[in-house]
């Protein structure tokens, strides 16, 4: 089993899905872990994970996307 790296944590499901799409477009495996409360969406986060060996590539890609 491969280790996963927590790339980003957010409370916005739309932001999480945009980041997920960006990573998938660049052939980086990604997993979302939604820890939000189903009744109160402002409690809990959505965590975005990538395989540990994609850590640097994913961070650079995300940083580059945020600059644009």
Secondary structure by P-SEA (a helix, b strand, c coil): cbbbbbccccccaaaaaaaaaaaaaacbbbbbbbcccccccccbbbbbbccccaaaaaaaaaaaaaac
